[in-house]
């Protein structure tokens, strides 16, 4: 059985190249998928926080590219907040308009998460 492929981008130059593909977008430009809508309601997520943070591209410190077996690929953009926690925006930028699959504020320390990823999944980046 094949697995989905994941590539992790941590270098500023790599992140900047990918961010160039979404820099022209606002949160309102993204088509919201049903999964996103259900997640927002189910987790009682502050959508204003997600909208306000989206264009702060300088806060992106890691990007995952997920190539799925279904052919539906997406990027996970990790935005680090001032308190060290982070927000993940999962976006299919190949669609027109780009689709927001999910967006989740995570109340854990990003640096600890990144260090775990670096240790556990060295082959992915």
Backbone atoms as SQL, in Angstrom:
CREATE TABLE atoms (id INTEGER PRIMARY KEY, chain TEXT, resi INTEGER, resn TEXT, atom TEXT, x REAL, y REAL, z REAL);
INSERT INTO atoms VALUES
  (1, 'A', 1, 'UNK', 'N', 0.843, -1.187, 0.000),
  (2, 'A', 1, 'UNK', 'CA', 0.000, 0.000, 0.000),
  (3, 'A', 1, 'UNK', 'C', 0.883, 1.243, 0.000),
  (4, 'A', 2, 'UNK', 'N', 0.601, 2.134, -0.882),
  (5, 'A', 2, 'UNK', 'CA', 1.351, 3.388, -0.945),
  (6, 'A', 2, 'UNK', 'C', 0.909, 4.315, 0.169),
  (7, 'A', 3, 'UNK', 'N', 1.812, 5.226, 0.546),
  (8, 'A', 3, 'UNK', 'CA', 1.496, 6.225, 1.554),
  (9, 'A', 3, 'UNK', 'C', 1.483, 7.597, 0.909),
  (10, 'A', 4, 'UNK', 'N', 0.820, 8.524, 1.552),
  (11, 'A', 4, 'UNK', 'CA', 0.897, 9.899, 1.067),
  (12, 'A', 4, 'UNK', 'C', 2.302, 10.410, 1.325),
  (13, 'A', 5, 'UNK', 'N', 2.761, 11.311, 0.468),
  (14, 'A', 5, 'UNK', 'CA', 4.088, 11.891, 0.612),
  (15, 'A', 5, 'UNK', 'C', 3.987, 13.219, 1.356),
  (16, 'A', 6, 'UNK', 'N', 4.974, 13.478, 2.206),
  (17, 'A', 6, 'UNK', 'CA', 5.039, 14.748, 2.926),
  (18, 'A', 6, 'UNK', 'C', 6.440, 15.313, 2.752),
  (19, 'A', 7, 'UNK', 'N', 6.499, 16.590, 2.423),
  (20, 'A', 7, 'UNK', 'CA', 7.769, 17.310, 2.356),
  (21, 'A', 7, 'UNK', 'C', 7.658, 18.469, 3.335),
  (22, 'A', 8, 'UNK', 'N', 8.693, 18.648, 4.153),
  (23, 'A', 8, 'UNK', 'CA', 8.696, 19.723, 5.146),
  (24, 'A', 8, 'UNK', 'C', 9.704, 20.782, 4.730),
  (25, 'A', 9, 'UNK', 'N', 9.245, 22.034, 4.693),
  (26, 'A', 9, 'UNK', 'CA', 10.112, 23.163, 4.334),
  (27, 'A', 9, 'UNK', 'C', 10.347, 24.024, 5.578),
  (28, 'A', 10, 'UNK', 'N', 11.617, 24.209, 5.928),
  (29, 'A', 10, 'UNK', 'CA', 11.980, 25.013, 7.088),
  (30, 'A', 10, 'UNK', 'C', 12.862, 26.207, 6.729),
  (31, 'A', 11, 'UNK', 'N', 13.552, 26.137, 5.601),
  (32, 'A', 11, 'UNK', 'CA', 14.474, 27.204, 5.217),
  (33, 'A', 11, 'UNK', 'C', 13.698, 28.418, 4.723),
  (34, 'A', 12, 'UNK', 'N', 14.153, 29.591, 5.140),
  (35, 'A', 12, 'UNK', 'CA', 13.465, 30.844, 4.775),
  (36, 'A', 12, 'UNK', 'C', 13.273, 30.987, 3.268),
  (37, 'A', 13, 'UNK', 'N', 14.291, 30.667, 2.499),
  (38, 'A', 13, 'UNK', 'CA', 14.211, 30.827, 1.041),
  (39, 'A', 13, 'UNK', 'C', 13.139, 29.919, 0.446),
  (40, 'A', 14, 'UNK', 'N', 13.061, 28.667, 0.908),
  (41, 'A', 14, 'UNK', 'CA', 12.039, 27.742, 0.415),
  (42, 'A', 14, 'UNK', 'C', 10.645, 28.233, 0.805),
  (43, 'A', 15, 'UNK', 'N', 10.511, 28.688, 2.028),
  (44, 'A', 15, 'UNK', 'CA', 9.221, 29.190, 2.513),
  (45, 'A', 15, 'UNK', 'C', 8.798, 30.402, 1.692),
  (46, 'A', 16, 'UNK', 'N', 9.717, 31.306, 1.445),
  (47, 'A', 16, 'UNK', 'CA', 9.405, 32.521, 0.685),
  (48, 'A', 16, 'UNK', 'C', 8.885, 32.184, -0.717),
  (49, 'A', 17, 'UNK', 'N', 9.494, 31.197, -1.384),
  (50, 'A', 17, 'UNK', 'CA', 9.055, 30.808, -2.731),
  (51, 'A', 17, 'UNK', 'C', 7.617, 30.299, -2.730),
  (52, 'A', 18, 'UNK', 'N', 7.280, 29.522, -1.719),
  (53, 'A', 18, 'UNK', 'CA', 5.915, 28.983, -1.640),
  (54, 'A', 18, 'UNK', 'C', 4.927, 30.084, -1.258),
  (55, 'A', 19, 'UNK', 'N', 5.328, 30.949, -0.341),
  (56, 'A', 19, 'UNK', 'CA', 4.458, 32.043, 0.101),
  (57, 'A', 19, 'UNK', 'C', 4.134, 32.981, -1.064),
  (58, 'A', 20, 'UNK', 'N', 5.045, 33.120, -2.013),
  (59, 'A', 20, 'UNK', 'CA', 4.788, 33.961, -3.192),
  (60, 'A', 20, 'UNK', 'C', 3.508, 33.530, -3.916),
  (61, 'A', 21, 'UNK', 'N', 3.160, 32.260, -3.817),
  (62, 'A', 21, 'UNK', 'CA', 1.978, 31.733, -4.493),
  (63, 'A', 21, 'UNK', 'C', 0.670, 32.146, -3.810),
  (64, 'A', 22, 'UNK', 'N', 0.745, 32.608, -2.547),
  (65, 'A', 22, 'UNK', 'CA', -0.488, 32.991, -1.836),
  (66, 'A', 22, 'UNK', 'C', -0.485, 34.448, -1.393),
  (67, 'A', 23, 'UNK', 'N', 0.619, 35.149, -1.606),
  (68, 'A', 23, 'UNK', 'CA', 0.746, 36.523, -1.106),
  (69, 'A', 23, 'UNK', 'C', -0.331, 37.470, -1.622),
  (70, 'A', 24, 'UNK', 'N', -0.845, 37.213, -2.776),
  (71, 'A', 24, 'UNK', 'CA', -1.855, 38.084, -3.381),
  (72, 'A', 24, 'UNK', 'C', -3.253, 37.824, -2.819),
  (73, 'A', 25, 'UNK', 'N', -3.405, 36.788, -1.997),
  (74, 'A', 25, 'UNK', 'CA', -4.718, 36.402, -1.481),
  (75, 'A', 25, 'UNK', 'C', -5.024, 37.048, -0.134),
  (76, 'A', 26, 'UNK', 'N', -6.298, 37.222, 0.116),
  (77, 'A', 26, 'UNK', 'CA', -6.761, 37.560, 1.464),
  (78, 'A', 26, 'UNK', 'C', -7.529, 36.338, 1.973),
  (79, 'A', 27, 'UNK', 'N', -7.833, 36.319, 3.235),
  (80, 'A', 27, 'UNK', 'CA', -8.590, 35.212, 3.819),
  (81, 'A', 27, 'UNK', 'C', -9.934, 35.055, 3.105),
  (82, 'A', 28, 'UNK', 'N', -10.545, 36.173, 2.765),
  (83, 'A', 28, 'UNK', 'CA', -11.836, 36.151, 2.078),
  (84, 'A', 28, 'UNK', 'C', -11.772, 35.592, 0.667),
  (85, 'A', 29, 'UNK', 'N', -10.593, 35.613, 0.045),
  (86, 'A', 29, 'UNK', 'CA', -10.422, 35.073, -1.307),
  (87, 'A', 29, 'UNK', 'C', -10.457, 33.556, -1.342),
  (88, 'A', 30, 'UNK', 'N', -10.164, 32.926, -0.220),
  (89, 'A', 30, 'UNK', 'CA', -10.092, 31.466, -0.174),
  (90, 'A', 30, 'UNK', 'C', -11.484, 30.857, -0.168),
  (91, 'A', 31, 'UNK', 'N', -11.679, 29.843, -1.005),
  (92, 'A', 31, 'UNK', 'CA', -12.932, 29.098, -0.980),
  (93, 'A', 31, 'UNK', 'C', -12.876, 28.184, 0.242),
  (94, 'A', 32, 'UNK', 'N', -13.863, 28.260, 1.096),
  (95, 'A', 32, 'UNK', 'CA', -13.887, 27.473, 2.332),
  (96, 'A', 32, 'UNK', 'C', -14.546, 26.123, 2.041),
  (97, 'A', 33, 'UNK', 'N', -13.817, 25.061, 2.267),
  (98, 'A', 33, 'UNK', 'CA', -14.366, 23.717, 2.082),
  (99, 'A', 33, 'UNK', 'C', -15.275, 23.354, 3.244),
  (100, 'A', 34, 'UNK', 'N', -16.144, 22.406, 3.021),
  (101, 'A', 34, 'UNK', 'CA', -17.072, 21.959, 4.050),
  (102, 'A', 34, 'UNK', 'C', -16.323, 21.490, 5.297),
  (103, 'A', 35, 'UNK', 'N', -15.207, 20.815, 5.102),
  (104, 'A', 35, 'UNK', 'CA', -14.412, 20.340, 6.239),
  (105, 'A', 35, 'UNK', 'C', -14.002, 21.504, 7.142),
  (106, 'A', 36, 'UNK', 'N', -13.603, 22.616, 6.528),
  (107, 'A', 36, 'UNK', 'CA', -13.239, 23.809, 7.293),
  (108, 'A', 36, 'UNK', 'C', -14.439, 24.310, 8.103),
  (109, 'A', 37, 'UNK', 'N', -15.582, 24.436, 7.453),
  (110, 'A', 37, 'UNK', 'CA', -16.785, 24.946, 8.114),
  (111, 'A', 37, 'UNK', 'C', -17.185, 24.076, 9.311),
  (112, 'A', 38, 'UNK', 'N', -17.125, 22.766, 9.135),
  (113, 'A', 38, 'UNK', 'CA', -17.474, 21.852, 10.221),
  (114, 'A', 38, 'UNK', 'C', -16.460, 21.961, 11.354),
  (115, 'A', 39, 'UNK', 'N', -15.186, 22.066, 11.004),
  (116, 'A', 39, 'UNK', 'CA', -14.124, 22.178, 12.011),
  (117, 'A', 39, 'UNK', 'C', -14.275, 23.455, 12.837),
  (118, 'A', 40, 'UNK', 'N', -14.589, 24.564, 12.188),
  (119, 'A', 40, 'UNK', 'CA', -14.768, 25.851, 12.878),
  (120, 'A', 40, 'UNK', 'C', -15.899, 25.738, 13.900),
  (121, 'A', 41, 'UNK', 'N', -16.999, 25.153, 13.475),
  (122, 'A', 41, 'UNK', 'CA', -18.138, 25.001, 14.383),
  (123, 'A', 41, 'UNK', 'C', -17.844, 24.003, 15.495),
  (124, 'A', 42, 'UNK', 'N', -17.242, 22.875, 15.153),
  (125, 'A', 42, 'UNK', 'CA', -16.984, 21.818, 16.119),
  (126, 'A', 42, 'UNK', 'C', -15.981, 22.210, 17.193),
  (127, 'A', 43, 'UNK', 'N', -15.021, 23.055, 16.829),
  (128, 'A', 43, 'UNK', 'CA', -13.983, 23.447, 17.787),
  (129, 'A', 43, 'UNK', 'C', -14.230, 24.840, 18.360),
  (130, 'A', 44, 'UNK', 'N', -15.334, 25.461, 17.949),
  (131, 'A', 44, 'UNK', 'CA', -15.664, 26.819, 18.400),
  (132, 'A', 44, 'UNK', 'C', -14.473, 27.759, 18.184),
  (133, 'A', 45, 'UNK', 'N', -13.904, 27.699, 16.974),
  (134, 'A', 45, 'UNK', 'CA', -12.718, 28.484, 16.621),
  (135, 'A', 45, 'UNK', 'C', -13.104, 29.921, 16.301),
  (136, 'A', 46, 'UNK', 'N', -12.276, 30.848, 16.741),
  (137, 'A', 46, 'UNK', 'CA', -12.469, 32.265, 16.474),
  (138, 'A', 46, 'UNK', 'C', -12.052, 32.550, 15.026),
  (139, 'A', 47, 'UNK', 'N', -13.022, 32.645, 14.148),
  (140, 'A', 47, 'UNK', 'CA', -12.727, 32.850, 12.729),
  (141, 'A', 47, 'UNK', 'C', -12.109, 34.222, 12.467),
  (142, 'A', 48, 'UNK', 'N', -12.414, 35.203, 13.283),
  (143, 'A', 48, 'UNK', 'CA', -11.803, 36.522, 13.135),
  (144, 'A', 48, 'UNK', 'C', -10.294, 36.440, 13.359),
  (145, 'A', 49, 'UNK', 'N', -9.866, 35.650, 14.341),
  (146, 'A', 49, 'UNK', 'CA', -8.438, 35.432, 14.579),
  (147, 'A', 49, 'UNK', 'C', -7.782, 34.842, 13.336),
  (148, 'A', 50, 'UNK', 'N', -8.419, 33.861, 12.727),
  (149, 'A', 50, 'UNK', 'CA', -7.873, 33.229, 11.523),
  (150, 'A', 50, 'UNK', 'C', -7.782, 34.228, 10.373),
  (151, 'A', 51, 'UNK', 'N', -8.821, 35.028, 10.204),
  (152, 'A', 51, 'UNK', 'CA', -8.834, 36.026, 9.132),
  (153, 'A', 51, 'UNK', 'C', -7.774, 37.103, 9.373),
  (154, 'A', 52, 'UNK', 'N', -7.653, 37.554, 10.614),
  (155, 'A', 52, 'UNK', 'CA', -6.689, 38.608, 10.940),
  (156, 'A', 52, 'UNK', 'C', -5.248, 38.152, 10.771),
  (157, 'A', 53, 'UNK', 'N', -4.979, 36.890, 11.025),
  (158, 'A', 53, 'UNK', 'CA', -3.600, 36.395, 10.991),
  (159, 'A', 53, 'UNK', 'C', -3.137, 35.969, 9.604),
  (160, 'A', 54, 'UNK', 'N', -4.073, 35.661, 8.725),
  (161, 'A', 54, 'UNK', 'CA', -3.717, 35.045, 7.444),
  (162, 'A', 54, 'UNK', 'C', -2.654, 35.814, 6.656),
  (163, 'A', 55, 'UNK', 'N', -2.770, 37.116, 6.535),
  (164, 'A', 55, 'UNK', 'CA', -1.830, 37.889, 5.714),
  (165, 'A', 55, 'UNK', 'C', -0.526, 38.260, 6.425),
  (166, 'A', 56, 'UNK', 'N', -0.292, 37.712, 7.572),
  (167, 'A', 56, 'UNK', 'CA', 0.964, 37.959, 8.291),
  (168, 'A', 56, 'UNK', 'C', 1.988, 36.905, 7.866),
  (169, 'A', 57, 'UNK', 'N', 2.334, 36.949, 6.583),
  (170, 'A', 57, 'UNK', 'CA', 3.168, 35.915, 5.980),
  (171, 'A', 57, 'UNK', 'C', 4.559, 35.832, 6.606),
  (172, 'A', 58, 'UNK', 'N', 5.015, 36.901, 7.239),
  (173, 'A', 58, 'UNK', 'CA', 6.316, 36.879, 7.914),
  (174, 'A', 58, 'UNK', 'C', 6.301, 35.952, 9.126),
  (175, 'A', 59, 'UNK', 'N', 5.132, 35.538, 9.577),
  (176, 'A', 59, 'UNK', 'CA', 5.006, 34.649, 10.733),
  (177, 'A', 59, 'UNK', 'C', 5.082, 33.168, 10.345),
  (178, 'A', 60, 'UNK', 'N', 5.158, 32.872, 9.050),
  (179, 'A', 60, 'UNK', 'CA', 5.234, 31.483, 8.596),
  (180, 'A', 60, 'UNK', 'C', 6.650, 30.966, 8.833),
  (181, 'A', 61, 'UNK', 'N', 6.766, 29.915, 9.646),
  (182, 'A', 61, 'UNK', 'CA', 8.075, 29.366, 10.010),
  (183, 'A', 61, 'UNK', 'C', 8.283, 27.940, 9.517),
  (184, 'A', 62, 'UNK', 'N', 7.216, 27.329, 8.994),
  (185, 'A', 62, 'UNK', 'CA', 7.334, 25.977, 8.455),
  (186, 'A', 62, 'UNK', 'C', 6.172, 25.751, 7.500),
  (187, 'A', 63, 'UNK', 'N', 6.436, 24.973, 6.459),
  (188, 'A', 63, 'UNK', 'CA', 5.389, 24.586, 5.515),
  (189, 'A', 63, 'UNK', 'C', 5.538, 23.100, 5.244),
  (190, 'A', 64, 'UNK', 'N', 4.425, 22.383, 5.288),
  (191, 'A', 64, 'UNK', 'CA', 4.391, 20.974, 4.877),
  (192, 'A', 64, 'UNK', 'C', 3.652, 20.902, 3.554),
  (193, 'A', 65, 'UNK', 'N', 4.189, 20.142, 2.620),
  (194, 'A', 65, 'UNK', 'CA', 3.457, 19.836, 1.395),
  (195, 'A', 65, 'UNK', 'C', 3.012, 18.388, 1.505),
  (196, 'A', 66, 'UNK', 'N', 1.713, 18.171, 1.353),
  (197, 'A', 66, 'UNK', 'CA', 1.177, 16.811, 1.442),
  (198, 'A', 66, 'UNK', 'C', 0.624, 16.395, 0.085),
  (199, 'A', 67, 'UNK', 'N', 1.260, 15.371, -0.480),
  (200, 'A', 67, 'UNK', 'CA', 0.802, 14.798, -1.745),
  (201, 'A', 67, 'UNK', 'C', -0.002, 13.556, -1.392),
  (202, 'A', 68, 'UNK', 'N', -1.284, 13.663, -1.587),
  (203, 'A', 68, 'UNK', 'CA', -2.199, 12.600, -1.156),
  (204, 'A', 68, 'UNK', 'C', -2.407, 11.570, -2.266),
  (205, 'A', 69, 'UNK', 'N', -2.747, 10.376, -1.873),
  (206, 'A', 69, 'UNK', 'CA', -3.002, 9.302, -2.826),
  (207, 'A', 69, 'UNK', 'C', -4.176, 9.633, -3.745),
  (208, 'A', 70, 'UNK', 'N', -5.089, 10.439, -3.258),
  (209, 'A', 70, 'UNK', 'CA', -6.267, 10.814, -4.046),
  (210, 'A', 70, 'UNK', 'C', -5.936, 11.844, -5.122),
  (211, 'A', 71, 'UNK', 'N', -4.710, 12.407, -5.054),
  (212, 'A', 71, 'UNK', 'CA', -4.335, 13.449, -5.998),
  (213, 'A', 71, 'UNK', 'C', -4.697, 14.839, -5.517),
  (214, 'A', 72, 'UNK', 'N', -5.355, 14.902, -4.377),
  (215, 'A', 72, 'UNK', 'CA', -5.752, 16.188, -3.810),
  (216, 'A', 72, 'UNK', 'C', -4.645, 16.649, -2.874),
  (217, 'A', 73, 'UNK', 'N', -3.801, 17.552, -3.335),
  (218, 'A', 73, 'UNK', 'CA', -2.625, 17.979, -2.590),
  (219, 'A', 73, 'UNK', 'C', -2.881, 19.286, -1.852),
  (220, 'A', 74, 'UNK', 'N', -2.115, 19.490, -0.781),
  (221, 'A', 74, 'UNK', 'CA', -2.255, 20.756, -0.062),
  (222, 'A', 74, 'UNK', 'C', -0.966, 21.113, 0.658),
  (223, 'A', 75, 'UNK', 'N', -0.897, 22.386, 1.007),
  (224, 'A', 75, 'UNK', 'CA', 0.190, 22.919, 1.819),
  (225, 'A', 75, 'UNK', 'C', -0.370, 23.253, 3.193),
  (226, 'A', 76, 'UNK', 'N', 0.396, 22.930, 4.227),
  (227, 'A', 76, 'UNK', 'CA', 0.075, 23.340, 5.589),
  (228, 'A', 76, 'UNK', 'C', 1.044, 24.455, 5.958),
  (229, 'A', 77, 'UNK', 'N', 0.506, 25.633, 6.209),
  (230, 'A', 77, 'UNK', 'CA', 1.309, 26.809, 6.561),
  (231, 'A', 77, 'UNK', 'C', 1.258, 26.996, 8.072),
  (232, 'A', 78, 'UNK', 'N', 2.425, 26.986, 8.721),
  (233, 'A', 78, 'UNK', 'CA', 2.522, 27.121, 10.169),
  (234, 'A', 78, 'UNK', 'C', 2.928, 28.551, 10.514),
  (235, 'A', 79, 'UNK', 'N', 1.995, 29.312, 11.061),
  (236, 'A', 79, 'UNK', 'CA', 2.217, 30.697, 11.472),
  (237, 'A', 79, 'UNK', 'C', 2.486, 30.705, 12.979),
  (238, 'A', 80, 'UNK', 'N', 3.623, 31.253, 13.391),
  (239, 'A', 80, 'UNK', 'CA', 3.943, 31.307, 14.816),
  (240, 'A', 80, 'UNK', 'C', 3.431, 32.626, 15.391),
  (241, 'A', 81, 'UNK', 'N', 2.672, 32.512, 16.465),
  (242, 'A', 81, 'UNK', 'CA', 2.098, 33.687, 17.123),
  (243, 'A', 81, 'UNK', 'C', 3.084, 34.257, 18.144),
  (244, 'A', 82, 'UNK', 'N', 2.798, 35.444, 18.623),
  (245, 'A', 82, 'UNK', 'CA', 3.687, 36.148, 19.544),
  (246, 'A', 82, 'UNK', 'C', 3.948, 35.367, 20.835),
  (247, 'A', 83, 'UNK', 'N', 2.984, 34.570, 21.267),
  (248, 'A', 83, 'UNK', 'CA', 3.146, 33.816, 22.503),
  (249, 'A', 83, 'UNK', 'C', 3.809, 32.449, 22.291),
  (250, 'A', 84, 'UNK', 'N', 4.251, 32.165, 21.066),
  (251, 'A', 84, 'UNK', 'CA', 4.943, 30.907, 20.772),
  (252, 'A', 84, 'UNK', 'C', 4.035, 29.793, 20.287),
  (253, 'A', 85, 'UNK', 'N', 2.702, 29.971, 20.412),
  (254, 'A', 85, 'UNK', 'CA', 1.764, 28.991, 19.871),
  (255, 'A', 85, 'UNK', 'C', 1.659, 29.230, 18.369),
  (256, 'A', 86, 'UNK', 'N', 0.850, 28.443, 17.678),
  (257, 'A', 86, 'UNK', 'CA', 0.809, 28.584, 16.222),
  (258, 'A', 86, 'UNK', 'C', -0.573, 28.317, 15.645),
  (259, 'A', 87, 'UNK', 'N', -0.711, 28.718, 14.391),
  (260, 'A', 87, 'UNK', 'CA', -1.935, 28.487, 13.625),
  (261, 'A', 87, 'UNK', 'C', -1.534, 27.749, 12.361),
  (262, 'A', 88, 'UNK', 'N', -2.286, 26.718, 12.016),
  (263, 'A', 88, 'UNK', 'CA', -2.056, 25.977, 10.776),
  (264, 'A', 88, 'UNK', 'C', -3.195, 26.292, 9.812),
  (265, 'A', 89, 'UNK', 'N', -2.824, 26.676, 8.592),
  (266, 'A', 89, 'UNK', 'CA', -3.783, 26.856, 7.507),
  (267, 'A', 89, 'UNK', 'C', -3.457, 25.794, 6.457),
  (268, 'A', 90, 'UNK', 'N', -4.398, 24.906, 6.175),
  (269, 'A', 90, 'UNK', 'CA', -4.221, 23.889, 5.136),
  (270, 'A', 90, 'UNK', 'C', -4.934, 24.377, 3.883),
  (271, 'A', 91, 'UNK', 'N', -4.146, 24.575, 2.813),
  (272, 'A', 91, 'UNK', 'CA', -4.677, 25.210, 1.605),
  (273, 'A', 91, 'UNK', 'C', -4.279, 24.409, 0.373),
  (274, 'A', 92, 'UNK', 'N', -5.244, 24.179, -0.496),
  (275, 'A', 92, 'UNK', 'CA', -4.944, 23.629, -1.816),
  (276, 'A', 92, 'UNK', 'C', -4.778, 24.823, -2.748),
  (277, 'A', 93, 'UNK', 'N', -3.538, 25.166, -3.059),
  (278, 'A', 93, 'UNK', 'CA', -3.289, 26.352, -3.887),
  (279, 'A', 93, 'UNK', 'C', -3.368, 26.036, -5.376),
  (280, 'A', 94, 'UNK', 'N', -3.572, 24.755, -5.718),
  (281, 'A', 94, 'UNK', 'CA', -3.701, 24.375, -7.123),
  (282, 'A', 94, 'UNK', 'C', -5.100, 24.653, -7.663),
  (283, 'A', 95, 'UNK', 'N', -6.063, 24.817, -6.778),
  (284, 'A', 95, 'UNK', 'CA', -7.448, 25.095, -7.190),
  (285, 'A', 95, 'UNK', 'C', -7.613, 26.576, -7.502),
  (286, 'A', 96, 'UNK', 'N', -8.633, 26.884, -8.294),
  (287, 'A', 96, 'UNK', 'CA', -8.935, 28.269, -8.622),
  (288, 'A', 96, 'UNK', 'C', -10.411, 28.518, -8.323),
  (289, 'A', 97, 'UNK', 'N', -10.737, 29.238, -7.247),
  (290, 'A', 97, 'UNK', 'CA', -9.831, 29.896, -6.308),
  (291, 'A', 97, 'UNK', 'C', -9.214, 28.868, -5.357),
  (292, 'A', 98, 'UNK', 'N', -8.084, 29.208, -4.732),
  (293, 'A', 98, 'UNK', 'CA', -7.469, 28.309, -3.761),
  (294, 'A', 98, 'UNK', 'C', -8.465, 27.960, -2.653),
  (295, 'A', 99, 'UNK', 'N', -8.387, 26.711, -2.171),
  (296, 'A', 99, 'UNK', 'CA', -9.342, 26.220, -1.186),
  (297, 'A', 99, 'UNK', 'C', -8.707, 26.107, 0.195),
  (298, 'A', 100, 'UNK', 'N', -9.396, 26.648, 1.175),
  (299, 'A', 100, 'UNK', 'CA', -9.004, 26.485, 2.562),
  (300, 'A', 100, 'UNK', 'C', -9.646, 25.191, 3.059),
  (301, 'A', 101, 'UNK', 'N', -8.806, 24.200, 3.310),
  (302, 'A', 101, 'UNK', 'CA', -9.292, 22.901, 3.760),
  (303, 'A', 101, 'UNK', 'C', -9.589, 22.946, 5.246),
  (304, 'A', 102, 'UNK', 'N', -8.676, 23.568, 5.995),
  (305, 'A', 102, 'UNK', 'CA', -8.860, 23.696, 7.431),
  (306, 'A', 102, 'UNK', 'C', -7.934, 24.789, 7.948),
  (307, 'A', 103, 'UNK', 'N', -8.250, 25.323, 9.096),
  (308, 'A', 103, 'UNK', 'CA', -7.401, 26.299, 9.784),
  (309, 'A', 103, 'UNK', 'C', -7.621, 26.089, 11.270),
  (310, 'A', 104, 'UNK', 'N', -6.515, 25.907, 11.987),
  (311, 'A', 104, 'UNK', 'CA', -6.623, 25.541, 13.392),
  (312, 'A', 104, 'UNK', 'C', -5.590, 26.278, 14.231),
  (313, 'A', 105, 'UNK', 'N', -6.031, 27.027, 15.250),
  (314, 'A', 105, 'UNK', 'CA', -5.068, 27.562, 16.211),
  (315, 'A', 105, 'UNK', 'C', -4.664, 26.427, 17.162),
  (316, 'A', 106, 'UNK', 'N', -3.373, 26.296, 17.375),
  (317, 'A', 106, 'UNK', 'CA', -2.846, 25.232, 18.243),
  (318, 'A', 106, 'UNK', 'C', -2.236, 25.892, 19.475),
  (319, 'A', 107, 'UNK', 'N', -2.667, 25.485, 20.644),
  (320, 'A', 107, 'UNK', 'CA', -2.184, 26.079, 21.892),
  (321, 'A', 107, 'UNK', 'C', -1.025, 25.289, 22.483),
  (322, 'A', 108, 'UNK', 'N', -0.064, 24.965, 21.629),
  (323, 'A', 108, 'UNK', 'CA', 1.179, 24.319, 22.049),
  (324, 'A', 108, 'UNK', 'C', 2.338, 25.139, 21.513),
  (325, 'A', 109, 'UNK', 'N', 3.500, 24.950, 22.090),
  (326, 'A', 109, 'UNK', 'CA', 4.688, 25.686, 21.687),
  (327, 'A', 109, 'UNK', 'C', 5.199, 25.191, 20.336),
  (328, 'A', 110, 'UNK', 'N', 5.323, 26.104, 19.378),
  (329, 'A', 110, 'UNK', 'CA', 5.759, 25.725, 18.036),
  (330, 'A', 110, 'UNK', 'C', 7.180, 25.176, 18.028),
  (331, 'A', 111, 'UNK', 'N', 8.086, 25.797, 18.756),
  (332, 'A', 111, 'UNK', 'CA', 9.484, 25.354, 18.732),
  (333, 'A', 111, 'UNK', 'C', 9.629, 23.921, 19.232),
  (334, 'A', 112, 'UNK', 'N', 8.900, 23.561, 20.268),
  (335, 'A', 112, 'UNK', 'CA', 8.928, 22.179, 20.763),
  (336, 'A', 112, 'UNK', 'C', 8.360, 21.233, 19.709),
  (337, 'A', 113, 'UNK', 'N', 7.281, 21.635, 19.047),
  (338, 'A', 113, 'UNK', 'CA', 6.687, 20.835, 17.984),
  (339, 'A', 113, 'UNK', 'C', 7.676, 20.655, 16.836),
  (340, 'A', 114, 'UNK', 'N', 8.296, 21.760, 16.391),
  (341, 'A', 114, 'UNK', 'CA', 9.269, 21.701, 15.291),
  (342, 'A', 114, 'UNK', 'C', 10.444, 20.795, 15.655),
  (343, 'A', 115, 'UNK', 'N', 10.958, 20.929, 16.875),
  (344, 'A', 115, 'UNK', 'CA', 12.074, 20.080, 17.300),
  (345, 'A', 115, 'UNK', 'C', 11.693, 18.606, 17.278),
  (346, 'A', 116, 'UNK', 'N', 10.483, 18.293, 17.677),
  (347, 'A', 116, 'UNK', 'CA', 9.989, 16.919, 17.627),
  (348, 'A', 116, 'UNK', 'C', 9.964, 16.427, 16.177),
  (349, 'A', 117, 'UNK', 'N', 9.435, 17.255, 15.291),
  (350, 'A', 117, 'UNK', 'CA', 9.369, 16.892, 13.869),
  (351, 'A', 117, 'UNK', 'C', 10.775, 16.673, 13.308),
  (352, 'A', 118, 'UNK', 'N', 11.700, 17.557, 13.647),
  (353, 'A', 118, 'UNK', 'CA', 13.082, 17.434, 13.167),
  (354, 'A', 118, 'UNK', 'C', 13.709, 16.117, 13.616),
  (355, 'A', 119, 'UNK', 'N', 13.461, 15.746, 14.842),
  (356, 'A', 119, 'UNK', 'CA', 14.050, 14.530, 15.393),
  (357, 'A', 119, 'UNK', 'C', 13.389, 13.281, 14.809),
  (358, 'A', 120, 'UNK', 'N', 12.086, 13.308, 14.739),
  (359, 'A', 120, 'UNK', 'CA', 11.316, 12.125, 14.342),
  (360, 'A', 120, 'UNK', 'C', 11.306, 11.877, 12.828),
  (361, 'A', 121, 'UNK', 'N', 11.307, 12.948, 12.016),
  (362, 'A', 121, 'UNK', 'CA', 11.079, 12.801, 10.573),
  (363, 'A', 121, 'UNK', 'C', 12.180, 13.462, 9.736),
  (364, 'A', 122, 'UNK', 'N', 13.420, 13.208, 10.042),
  (365, 'A', 122, 'UNK', 'CA', 14.540, 13.840, 9.338),
  (366, 'A', 122, 'UNK', 'C', 14.478, 13.653, 7.826),
  (367, 'A', 123, 'UNK', 'N', 13.964, 12.537, 7.372),
  (368, 'A', 123, 'UNK', 'CA', 13.956, 12.243, 5.929),
  (369, 'A', 123, 'UNK', 'C', 12.932, 13.074, 5.144),
  (370, 'A', 124, 'UNK', 'N', 12.053, 13.803, 5.825),
  (371, 'A', 124, 'UNK', 'CA', 10.972, 14.519, 5.132),
  (372, 'A', 124, 'UNK', 'C', 11.343, 15.912, 4.652),
  (373, 'A', 125, 'UNK', 'N', 12.560, 16.383, 4.972),
  (374, 'A', 125, 'UNK', 'CA', 12.910, 17.733, 4.546),
  (375, 'A', 125, 'UNK', 'C', 14.321, 17.761, 4.014);
